[in-house]
Amino acid sequence: MIETINKKIELFITNIDGINQDSTKIILDKSNTSISEDLNKGHLTTNVCMIAASILKLNPKELAKKLEKTLNKLDLFKSVQAAGPGFINITLHKKDFIAVLYNIVKQKGEFGKSNIGAGKKVQIEFVSANPTGPLHVGHGRGAAYGDAIGRILQATGTDVEKEYYINDAGRQIDILTASVIIKIIQKDLDNFFPQNAYKGGYIESIGEEFISNNKIKYDSYNSITYDLSSDPEEEIDQIILNLKKLDSVIWNEVKSFSLSSIIHSIKNDLKDFKVNFDNWFDESSLGKLSDNSSEISNSITKLIEDGKAYEKDGAIWLNTESSGDDKHRVLVRDDGRATYFASDVAYHKNKLDRGYDDLINIWGADHHGYIKRIEASIEALGSKKERLIVKLVQFANLFKNGKKVKMSTRSGEFFTLRELIEDIGADAARFYYLSKQADQHLDFDLDLAKSDSKENIFYYIQYAHARIFSLEQKFKEMNPSLDINLYAVEKDLYKECDALIHEITKYPEVVKRSARTLQPHLIIFYLRDLSQLFHSYYNDNHVLSESNENMQSIVFCLSAVRQTISNGLDILGISPMQKM
């Protein structure tokens, strides 16, 4: 119906005296026909007269009166009224108003989907936690957000690829390896353990699993603790060097085993969290700087040849100030070692070469300062920095029994994502991660998430879905011969349902807005409002006490509400409940 209205509006605008083609396009692009927020003001509203009057220097109220008269002549609508400073409010005929119900019956799970993103190819890289320990609840928010964004974009026809970047080539992997080896031989080292090594039970578990199938000559490792620096960072680096020199075979075996073990754990946790990636990209696949054929080497060579990178004081630098960074950044140190930034440049070149229209990176809020330098590298590589979209996700604070839970991988004190899933379930966890705008702080109360109260929005929405499902089953039992998918249009019954019908018509636009803004919480807010509207209706009306005909129309309407709730939860990766 909105498309029909827009065509009539376009015809009206093009017939305004003295208007040209450019002005017409501007007016139509800036104006908006949408579902009204207040049902008392009609089903649909448009601001086109206000936009046109502003551009054409006309009186918006007079223009609105002319459009009102034009649309009323068409006899397509129950009524058209000019209102306020120049709005047009449109009330549909009942049959057109409830057409959405029949659309939902027909479309079912497809209701709310669109093709506004058709032809667009997007990559989303998210989570990408260092494989140095299990995922904790802090990682869960980025996982839920990235996956939801992918699902929402796919629902609008966008070709989406979700990717996890595995940092398997950095110093942190050496620290992990050293931590596991020392944990294995700790008793033979008088319980020595480096201050900056990774702690936690998972380190010991990896070590025990490794030695169950491998042997280490414990007595030969005493030397690794000789003459260590008092500085924790220097200490761990010395230990790493000593371990590599002492037994490179064992070092590489433990490194490979530890990395594989943690990555396997991460993949399983994410799978049970309903997060699946299309691609797992290893940092190590970018190669080494010493290899002239590697991607990291080729990236730096290209930047130098294109005059984007330069040599100074024995190091190679990239001018990132041109994109707003506070200083130039080192790609290759004066000792010939590539920086983390160099790997990131090579990785983003790899992404660009794969032909995505947009690159969506979902990072923790602590990476805010990194945005400008990556934008600079993309421009230096010959692409527009606008192809990169970075969404920052604030940390999630977890509260249990009224106390804040600590999370630190190094210390080994953290509440894992696995524990969260086992405690409240993947659906509830995803819901609460998505219940607030991603760049805002989130306090996650475990006790509230498990409660059966109105304050628990997850329960409140799921209860609405389950309530309606129960009503549908009872209706079928009471009236086996009646079709649940019918509404008594002619008799215009159940004006009380109009607010619910009006609300569900908003759902497709909510999905589109969520896709355009990359904000999944908009869908949760919508489901909350729809559920509240339903609960209020249910508490004020005795559905199963109505006549069969009345009951049939009501249940038809409520079935559409349930389907909409189901679709909204499903698009977020959350399973709707039929029973509570």
Secondary structure, DSSP 8 states (H G I E B T S, - for coil): -HHHHHHHHHHHHHTSTT--HHHHHHHHHH--EEE-S-GGG-SEEE-HHHHHHHHHT--HHHHHHHHHHHHHHTT-SSEEEEETTTEEEEE--HHHHTHHHHHHHHHGGGTT---TTTT-EEEEE-----TTS--BHHHHHHHHHHHHHHHHHHHTT-EEEEEEEE--SSHHHHHHHHHHHHHHHGGGGTT---TTS--SHHHHHHHHHHHTT----GGGGGGGGTT--SSHHHHHHHHHHHHHHH-HHHHHHHHHHHHHHHHHHHHHHHHHTT---SEEEEGGGG--TT-TTSHHHHHHHHHHHTTSEEEETTEEEE--GGGT-SS-EEEE-TTS-B-HHHHHHHHHHHHHHTT-SEEEEEEEGGGGGGHHHHHHHHHHTTS-GGGEEEEEE--EEEEETTEE---BTTTTB--BHHHHHHHH-HHHHHHHHHSS-TTS-EEEEHHHHT--STT-HHHHHHHHHHHHHHHHHHHHHH-TTS-TT---TTTT--GGGHHHHHHHTTHHHHHHHHHHHT-THHHHHHHHHHHHHHHHHHHH--GGGS-HHHHHHHHHHHHHHHHHHHHHHHHTT----S--
